Amino acid sequence: MDKKVSRRSWRTREQLREAGQRLFLVSGFVGTSTDAIMAEAGVASKETLYRHYASKEELFVDVLEHMTLEQARPAAALADLPVPRDMQSLRRALTIVAREILSVMIQPDYLALLRMIIAESTRFPQLGQMFKEAVPKRGLTVVMTVVQQAREYKVVDEVDVDAVTHALVGGLLTYALLDVFFAGEDAPPLAMERADAVVEIMLRALAPREFVS
């Protein structure tokens, strides 16, 4: 009985998140009401909604997280990163991370959500902060952990880990914005090899000369 209740509760939460995502992308955050989310999800009472999400903001953050690095494929890839004990394992770890981050950044729904956040952030400044905490900060944390580990293993020189992390993620973001976001519907598919190139440039800048190959 408990398992049935648990599955039903999980499914209700899924329905609310999926409904919220659809409506946020169409109507924006400000233009989407909790009543509209309930109707879209087929949920009859606000008690049920608030049992899963205390506020519309909390639901929005869950939508952001689900659309990004918490998805099954990125989460699995990032969970099995090699420990960067040498240059080869560091290159492999950063390449996996960079490809996953870039692949998330260029998803149509992610870009549509980004457009909505940019458009509404002046009226609702909290949107920007929610986005930062749920999306970029998560990717930055993963990269920072890998670089920090590499520094501890003496694979790279003593570097400003925060600056290196922002430079790498910033390089990926530049591709996502200039080659996809601002290019519109006519943008050609972005090759994941662009992520590999950004990683390679960072490695050549960071690593002791004898380790670079």
Secondary structure, DSSP 8 states (H G I E B T S, - for coil): -HHHHHHHHHHHHHHHHHHHHHHHHHHTTTT--HHHHHHHHT---HHHHHHH-SSHHHHHHHHHHHHTTTSHHHHHHHHT----SSHHHHHHHHHHHHHHHHHHHT-HHHHHHHHHHHHHTTT-THHHHHHHHHTHHHHHHHHHHHHHHHHHTTSS-S--HHHHHHHHHHHHHHHHIIIIITTGGG-----THHHHHHHHHHHHHHS-GGG--
